[in-house]
């Protein structure tokens, strides 16, 4: 058997749709925990409203936020996966079918960078990153639509042989410049090393890591804890209402490279949109929370 183009299109459309109508389980748990820990009463009330909004959206099958973002997919292709049809074309077809059928309709957020004309399609849409996975016999697809609030404030800077203090200072500069615009509490993703483009990719992928899952290397795990504590001491708080609930987590990925060291910072807003599924050769679809 093989994974059909029709199945890929259907799953990709469903992943986008589902990402708009609720928040991930780990994110809801982190939001509830933040509400219990928060000592600032205004911030605590704000967190409670956010929980109620997320629950109401899921129960009524409505969008959590009117900014549905632009379509972004991360696709891990198993070397033993069998495909019946064109993979990228299937993802595009799934997105276009969703645009035609979703209720409520998607607002036209896709923007031409030169003319600023807005619509639902355009060059490069959807944005798709492909990676190969040795030994796997499935397609692993994550949908993480990127909205304006979090997308606008991503940052990248290239250093020459920086120490940890310099790297962490830049990350905090990016957080301070973003302020409340990414709609906190946020997940902060960091990519260090590699090349210009690869650091940005690592930062975005870091935002997709489940909340509570720390980096396996102690030096990086310590860095994540140190940065998360610093971000939560900025005083921004949920939606800018103060308190100590600015970030769910800081997740750091890194790669070796040259002496020039890119450092990229990305944000996922409080909704933390990410939905994921694995498509197997036998036609099974495994939904992953």
C-alpha positions in Angstrom: 0.0 0.0 0.0 1.0 3.7 -0.3 0.0 7.0 1.2 -2.3 8.6 -1.3 -2.3 12.3 -2.3 -5.9 12.5 -1.4 -5.2 11.3 2.2 -2.3 13.8 2.5 -4.5 16.7 1.3 -7.3 15.7 3.7 -5.0 15.4 6.7 -3.2 18.7 6.0 -6.6 20.5 5.7 -7.8 19.0 8.9 -4.6 19.9 10.8 -4.9 23.5 9.9 -8.6 23.6 10.7 -8.0 21.9 14.1 -5.1 24.3 15.0 -7.5 27.2 14.8 -10.3 25.9 17.1 -8.4 25.0 20.3 -5.1 25.0 22.1 -2.8 22.0 22.6 -3.3 19.9 25.7 0.1 20.7 27.1 -0.6 24.4 26.5 -3.9 24.4 28.3 -2.2 22.6 31.2 0.6 25.2 31.3 -2.0 28.0 31.1 -3.9 26.6 34.1 -0.6 26.1 36.1 0.3 29.7 35.4 -3.1 30.9 36.6 -2.5 29.0 39.9 1.0 30.3 40.4 0.4 33.9 39.4 0.3 36.4 42.3 -0.7 39.5 40.3 -4.5 39.5 40.5 -5.0 41.3 37.1 -2.7 38.8 35.4 -4.4 35.9 37.1 -7.8 37.2 35.9 -6.5 37.5 32.4 -5.2 34.0 32.4 -8.6 32.8 33.6 -10.3 34.6 30.7 -7.8 33.0 28.3 -8.6 29.5 29.6 -12.3 30.2 29.3 -11.9 31.5 25.8 -9.9 28.5 24.7 -12.5 26.1 26.2 -15.4 28.0 24.7 -13.8 27.9 21.2 -13.3 24.2 21.4 -16.8 23.5 22.7 -18.5 25.7 20.1 -16.1 24.7 17.3 -15.2 28.4 16.7 -11.8 30.0 16.2 -9.7 30.9 19.3 -8.4 34.0 17.4 -9.5 35.8 14.3 -5.9 35.9 13.0 -5.7 32.4 11.4 -2.2 33.2 10.3 -0.6 31.8 7.1 -0.2 28.1 6.3 3.1 26.6 7.6 3.8 22.9 7.5 6.8 20.9 8.7 7.0 17.5 7.0 9.3 14.7 7.9 9.4 12.1 5.1 10.4 8.6 6.1 12.8 7.0 3.7 10.6 3.9 3.6 7.3 5.8 3.2 5.5 5.0 -0.1 3.8 7.9 -1.7 1.1 7.7 -4.4 1.2 11.2 -6.0 3.0 14.5 -5.6 3.6 15.4 -2.0 3.9 19.2 -2.2 1.0 19.4 -4.6 -1.2 17.4 -2.2 -0.5 19.8 0.7 -1.3 22.8 -1.6 -4.5 21.1 -2.7 -5.5 20.4 0.9 -4.9 24.0 1.9 -6.9 25.4 -1.1 -9.8 23.0 -0.4 -9.8 24.3 3.2 -10.0 27.9 2.1 -13.0 27.1 -0.1 -14.9 25.2 2.6 -13.9 26.3 6.1 -16.6 28.0 8.3 -16.1 30.7 9.4 -14.0 31.7 6.3 -10.3 32.5 6.7 -9.5 36.2 6.5 -7.1 37.0 3.6 -3.8 37.2 5.6 -1.5 36.0 2.8 0.3 39.2 1.7 2.4 39.8 -1.4 5.7 41.3 0.0 6.1 43.7 -2.9 2.6 44.9 -3.7 1.0 44.2 -0.2 -2.0 42.7 -2.0 -3.8 40.3 0.3 -5.5 37.0 -0.4 -5.3 33.3 0.4 -2.6 32.2 -2.0 0.7 33.5 -3.4 4.3 32.5 -4.2 5.6 29.9 -1.8 2.2 29.3 -0.1 1.8 27.1 1.9 5.3 27.4 3.4 6.6 23.8 3.7 9.8 22.5 5.2 10.8 19.0 4.2 13.2 16.7 6.1 14.1 13.1 5.5 14.0 10.5 8.3 16.1 7.4 7.9 14.3 4.1 8.7 10.8 5.6 9.0 7.9 4.3 7.0 5.6 7.3 7.5 4.9 11.0 6.8 5.1 13.0 10.0 3.3 16.4 9.4 3.0 19.3 11.8 0.9 22.4 11.0 1.8 25.6 12.8 0.1 28.6 11.2 2.1 31.8 11.8 0.1 34.9 12.8 1.2 38.5 12.8 1.7 39.0 16.6 4.3 36.2 17.0 5.7 36.3 13.5 6.5 40.0 13.4 9.0 39.8 16.4 11.3 37.0 15.4 14.9 38.1 15.3 18.3 36.9 14.2 21.8 38.1 14.6 25.2 36.7 13.6 28.1 36.8 16.1 31.8 35.8 15.9 32.8 33.3 18.6 30.3 34.6 21.2 30.2 33.3 24.8 27.1 32.1 26.5 26.5 35.5 28.2 26.5 37.3 24.8 24.1 34.8 23.3 21.7 35.0 26.3 21.9 38.8 26.2 20.8 38.9 22.6 17.9 36.5 23.3 16.7 38.8 26.1 17.1 41.8 23.8 14.8 40.1 21.3 12.3 39.4 24.1 12.4 42.9 25.4 11.9 44.4 22.0 8.9 42.1 21.3 7.4 43.1 24.7 3.7 42.1 24.8 3.2 42.1 21.0 3.5 38.3 20.6 0.5 37.9 22.9 2.1 36.3 26.0 2.4 33.9 27.6 4.6 32.7 24.8 6.9 29.8 23.9 10.3 31.3 23.0 12.2 29.2 20.5 16.0 29.7 20.0 18.3 28.4 17.3 22.0 28.7 17.8 24.7 27.9 15.3 24.7 26.3 11.8 24.1 28.9 9.1 21.8 31.9 8.8 18.9 29.9 7.4 19.4 26.8 9.6 19.4 28.8 12.8 16.0 30.3 11.9 14.7 26.8 11.2 16.0 25.5 14.5 14.3 28.4 16.4 10.9 27.7 14.8 11.2 24.0 15.4 12.1 24.7 19.0 8.7 26.4 19.5 7.0 23.1 18.5 8.6 21.1 21.3 6.0 20.0 23.9 6.0 22.3 27.0 7.8 20.6 29.9 10.2 18.7 27.6 13.7 20.0 28.4 16.8 19.6 26.2 18.6 16.4 26.9 22.0 18.1 27.4 22.4 19.6 30.9 24.2 22.8 29.7 21.3 23.6 27.3 18.7 22.6 29.8 20.3 25.0 32.3 20.2 27.7 29.7 16.5 27.1 29.0 15.7 27.3 32.7 17.8 30.5 33.2 16.3 32.2 30.2 12.7 31.3 31.1 13.2 32.7 34.6 14.6 35.9 33.2 11.7 36.3 30.7 9.2 35.8 33.5 10.8 38.5 35.5 10.3 41.1 32.7 6.9 42.0 34.2 5.1 41.9 30.8 2.7 39.1 31.9 -0.3 37.7 30.0 -1.4 40.2 27.4 0.7 42.9 29.0 -1.2 42.8 32.3 1.9 42.4 34.5 2.9 39.5 36.7 5.3 36.6 36.2 3.5 34.7 33.4 5.2 36.0 30.2 6.6 32.7 28.9 5.4 29.1 29.1 9.0 28.0 28.3 12.2 28.8 26.4 13.3 26.0 24.1 16.8 26.0 22.7 18.2 24.0 19.7 21.7 24.2 18.4 24.0 22.9 15.7 27.7 23.1 15.0 28.9 25.5 12.4 31.8 27.9 11.6 33.2 30.6 13.8 30.3 32.8 12.8 27.4 31.9 15.1 23.9 32.8 14.1 21.4 33.2 16.9 17.7 33.2 16.0 14.7 33.8 18.3 11.1 32.9 17.4 7.8 33.1 19.3 4.6 31.2 19.5 1.7 33.1 21.0 -0.4 31.9 23.9 -2.5 29.7 21.7 0.7 27.9 20.7 -0.8 26.6 17.5 0.6 23.2 16.4 -1.2 20.1 15.3 0.5 16.9 14.2 -0.3 13.6 12.5 1.6 10.6 11.1 0.4 9.0 7.9 1.4 5.3 7.5 1.8 3.2 4.4 -1.2 1.1 5.3 -3.5 4.1 5.3 -3.6 4.6 9.1 -3.6 8.2 10.4 -2.1 8.7 13.9 -3.1 12.0 15.5 -0.4 13.2 17.9 -1.3 15.7 20.7 
